[in-house]
Amino acid sequence: MNKELLRIEGLKTYFDTWAGIVKAVDGVDIEVIEGETLGLVGESGSGKSVTALSIMRIVPSPGKIIEGKIIYKEENLLEKSEKALREIRGKEIAYIFQDPSTSLNPVLTIADQLLEVILAHQEISKKEALEKAIELLKLVEIPDPDVKIWNYPHQLSGGMKQRIAIARAIASQPNLLLADEPTTNLDVTIQAQILELMQNLRKRLGMAMILITHDMGVVADIADRITVLYAGRVCESADTKTIFYKAKHPYTQALLTAVPSLALRTDKLKVIPGNIPNLIEPPSGCRFHPRCEYAIEKCTEKIPELIEIEPGHKVACFRALEINLESPLGGAKNN
Amino acid sequence: MQKIINKEILEVQNLVKHFPIYTRGIFLKKQVGLIHAVDDISFSIKRGETFGLVGESGCGKTTTARSILYLDQPTSGKINFEGKEIITIFSSKNKEEKQKLRRKIQYVFQNPYASLDPRMTVADIITEPLTIHTSLPKKELYQKLYELLELVGLEPYHAERYPHEFSGGQRQRICIARALAVEPKLLIADEPVASLDVSVRAQILNLLKDLQQKFNTTYLYISHDLSTVRHLCNRVAVMYMGRIVELAETQELFDSPLHPYTKALLSSIPIPDPLAKKSRIILPGEVPSPINPPIGCRFETRCIYKKDQNCIKYPPKLVHIGKGHFVACEKTKKP
């Protein structure tokens, strides 16, 4: 069952800017199993989006993939020709962008935008394609699809636009869906609708999904496994329950405690001191060490490798096994 | 400790703010409609407390706050501040009185990237309100500046820098220092952490809490994020389409919400705990247009309760049902 769909090894994507080389992604390892939802969590600038863009090989200039392997169905996407990639983009791997108002073309109707994707990958007539497009709108639960399909994006609300973007992404039944903060710009009640929809669609179509978000609440809800990124590197990767209850990396722990929770009311929030590091000259050794309360001499000198400490639980921290981190949710619910 | 005095500092009565919409013409401007941004809301804030105003985008939170400061001229209604009717003062030509009021009510804006003048140094930014409102000699002015910088956790050498040299969290600290420079009685904080990363968010929330305990300032805290509201506020009002639908003490509101909208809003927040029990209420549809809002209850189009003629025809009144808990719903029975 647990067949690997995508494996990223040592991915490095750098941006050569006038200020210096920005190491946005600096040695990221990720794997996705068929049919699962992987949550990719991190703050702004942690390299979540650049990782996803690298998978599709659509990193905007001056960004360049320097090193690494992206193995999709046993083939390295980085060695493929542009032409071969076109067969994969949209058909095998699809992308949902953060902001639906900028990812949809404002001068084309919904019908145009859906037909473009359908006709690019399937050899059917225009009429059949239109029927298919209406079918897709029904699938993403848009009311009156045969009317709405002739609308322009500005005639629709943010939630509706995101539904269109989802419809477009699933048009050719991809195996892997990359969703980059799909609900960040939406209100909470609409966010709940969209998350529910995405989860249902994923199960129905048997896709795998990489959900990129900064919201621990969202991943707790729908991810099967979670990978935490910090400053372009993976800190920790494990199944959702382990991340929330048995996190071993101090940064994961800090992410969980810094968020005011509805469940626990504390007088004072635990604070991560300092700011997100500059990626042109990232801190030496472990990139989290200037903000880490457990840092020792070694952390400032050597970069910790991502090590599997338990089956399926990988951590990049020298002290993962010695320090005892307590989950803010309490350890009682383990297992 | 936070000291709350059982005496109103601010009383908003029947505040209405409608924005006219005009047709686009070259010579003639014709009014074609009204956006009902805030529609007849009343609430009061006690001295020393933190009052939260929550709701989704477009519900009128920010318009309410801006109306209090007369940044938007209210259409009708009364606002009493420290026993004085301030709309008449703001609309009069008495400059001195207006300035005195502005000193007492200060505002921290949502986006620290837009609310700081990029061509002013931090020293200029923070001392500007002091030179306007006080006549301190230069020496004391600078003494005060360094006190303020220390207060919000910045270093003295930051004074000579420009806003672009700071991160989002640091900029918000500058905004807070500027607002506190003139020792306001009421601080309006409009989504002060919405644009910040989670790890920095906690720092600013803690800072706001500490400063309140130190100066006993009253806060009006505006947010769409219920978890930060719960962390910071003593009492909360929930807004929907320009009206307050529920108002109660924070604990009471979160433990026993009564209005169907509050219930849905609370249930749709993703909880960062994979094992938490989820009984999510997914609201059908989207927020109707504020140009032609529903005549009766504004929430009637999305309500999960069985509605009757009363809901459709008459707007429900905000009724006190005990323990300072107010609800505007016909279907909510008194306990």
Interface residues (C-beta under 8 A of the other chain):
Chain A: E43 S44 S157 G159 M160 D187 V188 T189 I190 Q191 A192 Q193 L195 E196 H214 D215 M216 G217 V218 A220 D221 T240 K241 F244 A254 L255 L256 A258 V259 P260 S261 L262 A263 R265 T266 K268 L269 K270 V271 I272 P273 N275 I276 L329 K333
Chain B: E56 S57 S167 G169 Q170 D197 V198 S199 V200 R201 A202 Q203 L205 N206 K209 H224 L226 S227 T228 R230 H231 F254 A264 L265 L266 S267 S268 I269 P270 I271 P272 D273 P274 L275 A276 K278 R280 I282 L283 E286 V287
